């Protein structure tokens, strides 16, 4: 038995949520008449992670866990549902004619429908016999399994993917999700479906637990798993008579921080415009907080600054890191060494500007950093 969560490795809660005795050892473990004497059933103890909250069976997976077995095939109602679902997803996300991968495609039951709905459908399946059946039907399927982010599929990258009622079987589901993401094009979307544990709890379906299903996902825990492993969840809802949680996801893109670079360039221009009005070394900065220290370095203005003023005694007598300007007490402004002060005191900037005005009147031209630009202060003429 696993004592820790398979996903986040946090210890499982010590007491099981539910124990069921003499349960079938596998959904596909149907004994023959000759082996009935050997079949005695197993005990299932359902546990919850004390960290992420995911409910799971801390047992060894069934031997065939990498294989997708859809014994029931596709009923006319399921076929109509999938065609409508796939068609809406493909249309909503611009996937018509684009490469879509089904992870764990079995014998191609849904893969064929993805193609019929308009996708350029590919599949990956672990079971050799199922792959042979798919290829005999003209489906593009390769044998294999996505173990983790190091797995690369030669037909990728893909613009979309589907993993349908399979994730709950995979002991390292988080690694498989990362592997899927590694084989997707930027902005790719996907369909992720698992049995709906919220519905099991709501309708008291106590017979829904089987060793094949290692995980039991609520809407919250499924969303947590997906968002923790490379995807943004666009929608998560109950489908197929409430039995299935269906999540539409998008591969997470890196944050675009270009506005920060643009802001720095804009602020650089306002600093340069102010500093150009004074001889080098005739300007002081007030404030030795972390933002001020960073700005001095990022904007490269240290050669034009005489010193940095700060009212905190423990900072005085030291130097600014990286730029090496002396940090001095406010009384240093009385010496006449500077003609202007740039106030970089964050939320205290307006208060500091008022103090300068009260003590020095209009002796200094004062600028205050506000809204990512230098602005004139009432303490004197501004930039």
N, C-alpha and C positions, 0 to 999 in steps of 0.2 A: 504494500500500500504506500502511495505517495503521501508524505506528511506535509508537503508544501504545495502551493498552487502551481499548476503546470504553466500558467501564463506569467504571473508576476513573482513567483517563488516566495511569496509571503506564507507564513504558516497557516494551514487550514484550522478552522475552529475545532477544538478537540472533540466535541460531542457531535455525532452525526445528526443531520436534520431528520433523516428517515432511514429506517432499516427494513428491508424486505427480504424474507427468507425463501429459499428454494425457488429462486427465479431461473428462467431459462438462461443458459450460459452465453447465448448469442442468438440474435434474431435469425441468422441463417444456419443455426446449429440444429438441424432437424435429424434426430437419430433414426437409423434403420432398425428394423425388428431385431437384428442380430446384436445391436449395441444398446438396447434399452436398459440392460442391467448395469451398464457403465454410467448412465445418465442420472445424476442425482440433483442437479440444479446447483445454484450458487446463491450466496447472500450478497445483496447490494446495500451499501451504506452511502447515502447521499451526504456530501459535505459541502460547506461553504467556505470560501476564502475569507480570512479575517482582514485582508487588505483590500482587494478590488471587489470583493463581494460575489464573485462568480461561483455558481453552484456547479458541482462536478462529482464524478465518480472517480475516486483515487485508486483505480484498478489498472491492470495491464490491458491494453487495447485488444480487441478481437484480432485473430490472425490476419483477417482480410481487410483491415481498416483502410488501406490505401486504395481499395477497389470500390467503385460505385456500382451498387446492385439495385436496380429498379425492378423488383420482381413483379410489380403490378402493371408494368408497362404504362401506356398512356390511354386513358379513357377518352371518349369523345368530349366530355366536359373539360377534362384537363387540357386536351389539345386546343380547344377553343380559348380557354383561359390563357394558356401560354402564348398562343399566337397574338392575342390582344395585348397581353403584357409586354411581350418582346417588341411588338410593333410600336406601342406607345413609347417605350424606352428608347428604341432606335430613332424614332422620329424626334423625340424631345431633345436628344443629345447629339443629333447630327451624325449618327452611326451608319446610315444607309451606305452600303458599299465599302464600309470601313472594316478593318480587321478586328474581329471580336473572338476572344478565347473563352471556351468553357473549360473550367478546371474540374477534372473528374467527370468526364462526359459519358461514362458507362458505355453502352452500346449505341450511343448517338441519338437517343430518344429526343432530347431537347436540342441537341446540336443541329439536327435537321430542321427543326422549327425556327431556330435562330437564322439559318440561311433562308428559309421560306419567308421570314419576316423582313428580310432585306439586308442582313449583315453578311460580310465576307467571313464565314465562320470557320474557326479552327478549334481543335480539341486536344486535350492531353488526358491520358488514362493509363493507369498502372497495369491493369489486367490484360495480358496478351491476347486472350480469346476475344475480349471485348474490342480491342483495337483492330483485330482482324475483321470482326463483324462490321465495324465502322468503315474500314477501308474498302471492304467488299461492297458496301452500299454507296461508295463514291464520296465518303466524307474524309476531310483532311484531318487526320488524327495521328498523333505521335504517342508512342509508349513512353511513359515516364511519370515522374512525380515532382512537384515543386517542394523541395525540402526546406529552402530558406533563401535569403537574398543573394547567395552565391550561384543559385541555379539560373542558367540562361537558356532560353528556348530559341532555336534557330529561326523560327518563323516570326519572332518578335521584332521590334516592339509592337504591342497591340493598342488599339484605340479604345477598346472596351473589354470587359470580361464578365463572366458569370460563374458563381460557385453556389450550387443549389442543393441544399440539404446534404451537405458533405462536411462543412467546417466542424460540426459537432462531433465528428468521428476522429478528427486529426489531433493526436496528443500535443503536438507543437503547433497549434493553430496560428499562433502569433508569428511564428517563423514562416509558415506558408503564406500568410498575408504579406509579409515583407518581401517574400520571393515573387509573389504576384506583382506587387508594386514595382519591383526592379525590372519587370518585363513589359511595363506599360509605357506608352508615349506620354509626354507631358499633357495634363488635362484629361487623361482617360477617365472614363466612368465605368461603374460596375454595378451588378446586381448580386447581393449576398443574401442568401436565405437559409434560415435554420428553423427547427421546430420552436413554437412560441410557448415558452415556459410561463409567461403571464397567463395565457389561456389555460394551461394545465392547472395552475393554482386557482384560477377563477372558477373553473368548472369541476374541480376536484377529480381530475383524471389520474387517479393513483396508479393505474396500470400502464402509464406511458413511459415508465423507466425501463431501459434495456441496456445491457453492457456495451452495445455498439455505440451508444451516445454517451460520450465522455463528459460533455458539457451541456448545461441547460440554461439557455440564454433568455433573460428578460430584455425588454427594449433598452433598459439602462445598461446592462452588462454587455450586450452586443455593441451598442454605440461606443462604450468605453474601450472595448477590444479593438474595434475598427479605427477609432481616432488615435489610439495609442500605437498603431502600427502602419501609419502612412496614408490614412484616408480621412477625408472630410465627409461626414454623413449629411447628405442632402435631404433625405427623407427616410423614415423608418415606420412601417405600418404593418398591421396584421392583414394577411391575405389567406386565400383558399379556406374559407369557412372558419377562419380563426386559428387554423393549425400552424400557420407559417408566419414568421417574422420576415418581412422583406425590406431590406435596406438598399437604397440607392446611394452610391458613394462616388466620390471623385478623388483621384490621386492628388495628394496634397502637393501644392507648388511651394517652392521657397518664397518667403516674404520678399516683396519688392521694396528695398530700402533706398531706391534712387531718389525719392523725395528728400531724404536726409542729406544726400550729397548736394542736391540743388539748394537746400536750405543753407548748407555751409557756404556754398559759393555766394549766395545772396548776402549772408551776414558778413562774409569777407569783404564784399564791396562796401558795406556801410562802415566797417572798421577802417578800411583804407581811406575812405573819403574823410573821415574825422581825423585820423592820424596825420594825413597829408597836410593839415593846416598848422602843424606844429613841428618844431625841430625835434630830431631824434633825442630821446631822453627827457623831453619836457612834458611827458604825460605819465600820470600814475593810474594804477588800477586799484579800486577798492573791492576787496573780497578775495579771500584765499580758500574758498570752498571748492568742492570737487569740480563743479561746473566751470568756475573761473579758471582753475588750474588747467582743465582740459582745453578751454578756449584759447588760452595763451599759447599752448603747444600746437593745437590744430590750425590756428590762424597764422602762426609764425610771426607773432608781433613782439616777441621779447626784446629784440634789438632796439625797438622804438620806445620802450617803457623804462622809466627810471626805477620804480619800485612798486611793490604791492602793499597796500594798507589793509590791515585787519585789526579789529578791536579785541580779538582773543589773545590774551597774554601768552598762552602756550605756543602760539604760532609765531610770535614776534621773535626776531633774531635768527630765524631759520630761513630757508630758501625754497622757492617753488620747485617741485620736482620736474625734471627733464629740461625746463627752461632756465632755472637757476637765477631767478630774480630775488633780491632781498625782500623779506616780509617785515614790515615796520609798523610801529604804533601810529594812530591817527595824528599825534602831535608832530610827526615828521612833515605834515603839510604846512606847518608854520614856517618852515625854513626857506620858502621861496624857490625851491628847486624845480617846481613844475607849474605849468600854466593851465592844465586841464586834468580832469579826473573822469575815468570811465568806471561806472558803478556796476559791478557784477556780483551782486549780493543776493541773487535769486529773489525769494519772497520778501526779503528785507530791503530791496533796492530803493524803493520810494522813501522808506524811513531814513536810510543812509543819506539820500540826496537832501532831505529836509535838514538833517543834522549838519551837513556841509554848508548849507545856506545859512543856518542859524549862526554858525561859528565864523564863516569866512565871507558871508554876503555874496557879492558877485566877483570875488577874487578869481575864481576858477570857472572855466567853461566846463560844464558837467553834462555827460551823456549817460543815459540809463538803458540797459538792455531790456527790451520789452517786445514781445511778439516777434522774436527772431530778427530784430533790427535795433540799431541804436537810435534813441530818441532824446530830444532836448529835455532837460530838467528845469524846474523852476529855480534851481540853484544858480543858474547863469545862462548864458547863451548856449544853444545846442548846436549840433552839427548841421 
